Amino acid sequence: MRFLFVNLAHAYAHFFLLIYPAVVVVLGVREGGDYGDLLLPSTVGFVCFAAGTLPAGWLGDRWSRPAMLALQFLLLGAGALLAGAREDASLLLPGLALIGLGAAIYHPVGLPLAAETGGRRGGVGRALGVNGVWGNMGVAAAPLLSGWLAARFGWQGAFLAPGALALATGLAFLPLCRGWPSPASAAGAGGGSAGEASGAAARGERLRIVGFLLAAALFGGLIFSAVTVALPQMLAETPLAGDGAGPPLGIAALGATGGASLIFALSAFAQLPSGRAVDRLGARRLILLLAGPQAALFAGLALVSGDAGAWLAVALLAALVLLVFAEIPVHDSLAVRAADPRWRARFFAAKYLLSLGVSSLAVPLIAWLHDPASGFRQLFVLLALAALAIVAAGLVFLPGRSRPAALASVAQNKRPRSIPGQSGAGTSR
């Protein structure tokens, strides 16, 4: 039951952040206006999303991670209700700020909880893969559900209904916070999967992992935020979306939000095999297989234009989102290995401070690079370079060969020799 609420918190964090970007697509079709100008207010939420990460990690380690997760539900609910409370949008920015602060709690606090509560059932990589699916299903639900609520009840309805649900979830979660296992006991439970994941790396290798994670947070955060925020508008600008005619929402907005939700939902499940693979194959190989093709897909999107390339553009976007989502468990598994359970929340907070700081810049960057004539072409070129930077960081920092059994032996103060017949589950590179 606890793992379920941890997963729900991941879904909520991403869903609430993407309510307003989905509403913008609806407003653009219904009332007109420049996409970049309409999108800019969401910068407030993303800035608070980044700024709240370090305090959330510190409180998670020094106070209580479960209590912080309960606070996340309550802040998300209060922020959404505040954002939709007035028809004139005078409370929109304060509401978006509260949503950002609530969502900031999840990654430094929820990901360690996911590793500790779910890792006992089949390895940290698998637990993070399952948890990642929930997060990405939140991403998937935001465009379609927020678009439908905005079309049916006005843009305020897109905030009010989810806000009430988040408050109810937080109140239901509060009784489970009592008697939660401490980080040290959770890490050692179930055969030590989480403990091995954090202690298997030697000091030198741990520093190399940190070097990769810094680069991945910087460039991967930009890619993830740009794709998740702008995908509905990217689809709306393809010729397949139509000309925006038709009740009650317009074909363009309906096709864009629905298409984005479908792509996000299908791609979310890529984290399941990816989470299992990182336990077995190692991170370096997976990074090359996942980040390398992203650069080619972004370059292809920059070249595709016109009606003839409409279906190709949609196919490239779908493949791109799948690879972006599949890469997430690799980064998180590496972070679990590099961090001691006692300060794991602060480690995740530092990692996501950089990633989410870049995310807060993604919204104005999208608005600045978007051109009504050429669309997102300039943005695609920039993101292709970011994907190449992740590949280069993987080649430089991550080890080329994986010996999970030997490393697990080191973590348990045993002789670092391979054990015949032993699998590498529970460790990752």
C-alpha positions in Angstrom: 0.0 0.0 0.0 2.9 2.4 0.8 4.5 1.7 -2.6 1.2 2.5 -4.2 1.0 6.0 -2.6 4.7 6.6 -3.5 3.8 5.8 -7.1 0.7 8.0 -7.0 2.8 10.9 -5.7 5.1 10.5 -8.8 2.1 10.6 -11.1 0.6 13.6 -9.4 3.9 15.6 -9.5 4.1 15.4 -13.3 0.4 15.7 -13.9 -0.1 18.9 -12.0 2.9 20.6 -13.5 1.6 20.0 -17.0 -2.0 21.1 -16.4 -1.4 24.7 -17.6 0.7 23.8 -20.7 -2.2 21.6 -21.8 -4.7 24.4 -21.1 -2.6 26.8 -23.2 -3.2 24.6 -26.3 -7.0 24.8 -25.7 -6.9 28.6 -25.2 -4.8 29.0 -28.3 -7.3 27.2 -30.5 -10.4 28.8 -28.9 -9.3 32.4 -28.4 -6.2 32.8 -30.5 -3.0 34.3 -29.2 0.7 33.5 -29.6 1.7 30.2 -28.1 4.9 31.5 -26.5 3.2 34.4 -24.8 0.4 32.1 -23.4 2.9 29.6 -22.2 5.2 32.0 -20.2 3.2 32.1 -16.9 4.0 28.4 -16.4 7.6 29.4 -15.8 6.6 30.4 -12.3 5.7 26.8 -11.5 8.8 25.3 -13.0 11.1 27.9 -11.1 9.4 26.9 -7.8 9.8 23.2 -8.9 13.5 23.7 -9.0 13.9 26.1 -6.0 12.1 23.8 -3.7 14.2 20.7 -4.4 17.1 21.3 -2.0 14.9 22.3 1.0 12.7 19.2 0.3 15.7 16.9 0.3 17.1 18.4 3.5 13.8 18.1 5.3 13.3 14.5 3.9 16.6 13.4 5.5 16.3 15.5 8.7 12.6 15.3 9.4 10.5 12.6 7.7 10.2 11.5 4.1 6.7 10.1 4.4 5.5 13.3 6.0 7.1 15.3 3.2 5.2 13.1 0.7 1.9 13.9 2.5 2.8 17.6 2.3 3.3 17.2 -1.5 -0.3 15.9 -1.9 -1.6 18.8 0.2 0.4 21.5 -1.6 -0.6 20.2 -5.0 -4.2 20.2 -4.1 -4.1 23.7 -2.5 -2.2 25.2 -5.4 -4.6 23.8 -8.0 -7.6 25.0 -6.1 -6.0 28.4 -5.7 -5.2 28.6 -9.4 -8.7 27.9 -10.5 -10.5 29.9 -7.7 -11.0 33.1 -9.7 -12.4 33.6 -13.2 -10.1 36.5 -13.9 -6.9 34.4 -13.3 -5.6 36.8 -10.6 -4.6 33.8 -8.5 -3.2 31.8 -11.3 0.5 32.6 -10.6 0.3 32.0 -6.8 -1.4 28.7 -7.5 1.2 27.7 -10.0 3.9 28.6 -7.5 2.3 26.3 -4.9 2.0 23.5 -7.4 5.7 23.9 -8.2 6.7 23.7 -4.6 4.5 20.6 -4.0 5.9 18.9 -7.1 9.5 19.7 -6.0 9.1 17.4 -3.0 8.8 14.2 -5.1 12.1 13.6 -6.7 14.4 14.1 -3.7 12.0 12.3 -1.3 9.8 10.0 -3.4 12.5 8.3 -5.5 14.5 7.2 -2.4 11.2 5.9 -0.9 10.5 4.0 -4.1 13.9 2.4 -4.0 13.5 1.5 -0.3 9.9 0.2 -0.4 9.8 -1.3 -3.9 13.5 -2.5 -4.2 12.9 -5.3 -1.7 10.5 -7.0 -4.2 12.9 -7.5 -7.1 15.7 -5.0 -7.4 16.1 -1.3 -7.3 16.2 -0.9 -11.1 12.9 -2.8 -11.5 11.3 -0.7 -8.6 12.4 2.5 -10.2 11.1 1.3 -13.6 7.7 0.6 -12.1 7.7 4.0 -10.3 8.8 5.7 -13.5 5.8 4.3 -15.4 3.5 5.9 -12.8 5.3 9.2 -13.2 5.0 9.1 -17.0 1.3 8.1 -16.8 0.9 11.3 -15.0 2.6 13.0 -17.9 0.3 11.1 -20.3 -2.9 12.0 -18.4 -2.3 15.7 -18.2 -2.8 16.7 -21.9 -6.0 14.7 -22.5 -7.7 15.1 -19.1 -6.7 18.8 -18.7 -7.8 19.5 -22.2 -11.2 17.8 -21.7 -11.8 19.6 -18.4 -10.9 22.9 -19.9 -13.2 22.3 -22.9 -16.1 21.1 -20.8 -15.9 23.3 -17.7 -13.5 26.1 -18.7 -9.9 26.5 -17.8 -10.7 26.7 -14.1 -12.2 23.2 -14.1 -8.9 21.8 -15.3 -7.4 22.9 -11.9 -10.3 22.5 -9.5 -11.2 18.8 -10.0 -7.6 17.5 -9.8 -7.0 19.8 -6.8 -9.8 18.3 -4.8 -8.5 14.8 -5.7 -5.0 15.6 -4.5 -6.3 16.9 -1.1 -8.3 13.7 -0.6 -5.3 11.6 -1.5 -3.1 13.4 1.0 -5.6 12.9 3.8 -5.9 9.2 3.0 -2.1 8.9 3.0 -1.5 10.5 6.4 -2.4 7.4 8.5 0.3 5.4 6.6 3.0 7.8 7.6 3.1 6.4 11.2 5.6 3.5 11.7 7.3 3.9 8.4 10.7 2.1 8.3 13.8 4.3 8.7 16.1 4.7 5.6 18.8 2.4 7.1 16.4 -0.4 7.9 14.6 -0.1 4.6 17.9 -0.2 2.7 18.9 -3.4 4.5 15.6 -5.2 4.1 14.8 -7.9 1.6 18.3 -9.2 1.0 20.0 -5.8 0.9 19.0 -4.8 -2.6 18.9 -1.1 -1.9 21.9 -1.3 0.3 23.9 -3.0 -2.4 22.7 -0.5 -4.9 24.1 2.4 -2.9 27.3 0.8 -1.7 28.5 -1.3 -4.6 30.5 1.4 -6.3 34.0 2.2 -5.0 34.9 5.8 -4.3 36.6 6.4 -7.7 33.8 4.9 -9.6 31.3 6.8 -7.5 32.9 10.1 -8.5 32.7 9.1 -12.2 29.0 8.3 -11.7 28.5 11.7 -10.2 30.3 13.3 -13.2 27.9 11.6 -15.6 24.9 12.4 -13.6 25.8 16.1 -13.6 25.9 16.1 -17.4 22.8 14.0 -17.7 20.9 16.2 -15.3 21.9 19.3 -17.3 21.2 18.1 -20.8 18.6 15.4 -20.0 16.6 17.8 -17.9 16.4 20.1 -20.9 15.3 17.4 -23.3 12.7 15.9 -20.9 11.1 19.3 -20.0 11.1 20.6 -23.6 9.4 17.4 -24.9 6.8 17.0 -22.2 5.8 20.6 -22.2 5.8 21.3 -25.9 4.6 17.9 -27.4 0.9 18.9 -27.6 1.8 22.0 -29.5 4.3 20.1 -31.7 1.4 17.8 -32.7 -1.0 20.7 -33.1 1.3 22.2 -35.7 1.4 19.1 -37.9 -0.9 19.1 -40.9 -2.6 16.0 -39.4 -4.1 18.2 -36.7 -6.3 20.0 -39.1 -7.2 23.6 -39.2 -8.8 23.9 -35.7 -12.4 23.9 -36.9 -15.2 22.0 -35.2 -16.9 22.0 -31.8 -16.4 21.9 -28.9 -12.7 22.2 -28.8 -11.4 22.2 -32.3 -9.8 19.4 -34.2 -6.3 20.8 -33.7 -6.4 21.0 -29.9 -8.3 17.8 -29.5 -6.0 15.8 -31.7 -2.9 17.4 -30.1 -3.8 16.8 -26.5 -5.2 13.3 -27.2 -2.3 12.4 -29.4 0.2 13.6 -26.8 -1.5 11.6 -24.1 -1.5 8.5 -26.3 2.2 8.8 -27.0 3.1 9.5 -23.4 1.0 6.6 -22.2 2.5 4.0 -24.6 6.0 5.3 -24.0 5.7 5.1 -20.2 5.9 1.3 -20.3 9.4 1.6 -21.8 10.7 2.1 -18.3 9.8 -1.5 -17.3 12.3 -3.3 -19.6 14.8 -0.4 -19.2 14.6 -0.8 -15.4 15.3 -4.5 -15.6 18.0 -4.1 -18.2 20.0 -1.6 -16.1 20.2 -4.3 -13.3 21.6 -6.8 -15.8 23.4 -5.1 -18.6 24.9 -1.9 -17.1 24.2 1.7 -17.7 26.9 2.6 -20.2 25.5 0.4 -22.9 22.0 1.5 -22.3 22.9 5.2 -22.4 24.5 4.7 -25.8 21.5 2.8 -27.1 19.0 5.3 -25.8 20.6 8.7 -26.0 22.4 8.2 -29.4 19.2 7.7 -31.5 17.6 10.7 -29.8 20.1 13.0 -31.5 19.2 11.5 -34.9 15.5 11.8 -34.3 15.7 15.4 -33.3 17.8 16.1 -36.4 15.1 14.3 -38.5 12.4 16.4 -36.9 14.2 19.6 -37.8 14.3 18.5 -41.5 10.7 17.3 -41.8 8.2 19.8 -43.2 5.0 20.0 -45.2 2.0 17.7 -45.6 4.2 14.8 -47.0 6.2 14.7 -43.7 3.2 14.9 -41.3 3.0 11.2 -40.5 6.8 10.9 -40.4 6.9 13.8 -37.9 4.4 12.0 -35.7 6.3 8.7 -35.9 9.6 10.5 -35.0 8.0 12.2 -32.1 6.5 8.9 -30.8 9.9 7.1 -31.1 11.6 10.1 -29.4 9.4 10.1 -26.4 9.8 6.4 -25.9 13.6 6.7 -25.8 13.5 9.7 -23.5 11.3 7.9 -21.0 13.3 4.7 -21.2 16.4 6.6 -20.2 15.1 7.7 -16.8 15.6 4.5 -14.8 19.2 4.4 -15.9 19.9 7.8 -14.4 17.9 7.1 -11.2 19.6 3.7 -10.7 23.0 5.3 -10.9 22.0 7.9 -8.4 20.8 5.2 -6.0 24.2 3.5 -6.3 26.2 6.6 -5.7 24.3 7.8 -2.6 24.5 6.5 1.0 21.0 5.7 2.3 21.4 8.2 5.2 21.7 11.2 2.9 20.1 9.8 -0.2 17.3 12.4 -0.3 19.8 15.2 -0.3 21.8 13.5 -3.1 18.7 13.3 -5.2 17.9 16.9 -4.3 21.3 18.1 -5.6 20.9 16.0 -8.7 17.4 17.3 -9.5 18.3 20.8 -8.5 20.4 21.0 -11.7 17.9 19.1 -13.8 14.9 21.0 -12.6 16.8 24.3 -12.8 17.3 23.6 -16.5 13.7 22.6 -16.7 12.6 26.1 -15.4 14.6 27.6 -18.3 12.9 25.3 -20.8 9.6 27.2 -20.9 11.1 30.6 -21.8 13.5 28.8 -24.2 10.6 27.1 -25.9 8.7 30.4 -26.2 11.9 32.2 -27.5 12.8 29.5 -30.1 9.3 28.8 -31.3 8.6 30.5 -34.6 5.1 30.7 -36.1 6.6 30.0 -39.6 9.2 27.3 -38.9 7.7 25.9 -35.7 10.1 24.1 -33.4 13.0 23.6 -35.9 15.5 25.7 -33.9 14.6 23.9 -30.7 15.0 20.5 -32.3 18.6 21.4 -33.4 19.4 22.5 -29.8 18.0 19.3 -28.3 19.9 17.1 -30.8 23.1 18.7 -29.5 22.0 18.0 -25.9 21.5 14.3 -26.7 25.0 14.1 -28.2 26.4 15.7 -25.0 24.8 12.9 -22.9 26.3 10.3 -25.2 29.7 11.9 -24.8 29.4 12.0 -21.0 28.5 8.3 -21.0 31.6 7.4 -23.0 33.8 9.6 -20.8 32.5 8.8 -17.3 30.8 5.4 -17.2 32.8 2.2 -17.1 32.9 0.1 -20.2 32.5 -3.3 -18.6 30.1 -4.4 -15.9 30.9 -7.0 -13.2 27.8 -6.8 -11.0 28.5 -9.9 -9.0 32.0 -8.8 -8.1 30.8 -5.4 -7.1 28.0 -6.9 -5.0 30.7 -8.9 -3.2 32.7 -5.8 -2.5 29.6 -4.1 -1.0 29.2 -7.1 1.4 32.9 -7.0 2.4 33.6 -10.3 0.5 36.3 -11.2 -1.9 35.5 -9.4 -5.2 35.4 -12.5 -7.4 32.7 -13.7 -9.8 30.3 -16.3 -8.4 29.2 -18.9 -10.9 25.5 -18.9 -11.6 24.9 -15.6 -9.7 23.0 -12.9 -11.6 23.7 -9.2 -11.5 20.2 -8.2 -10.3 20.1 -5.5 -7.7 23.1 -3.6 -9.1 23.4 -1.1 -11.9 25.8 1.0 -13.8 
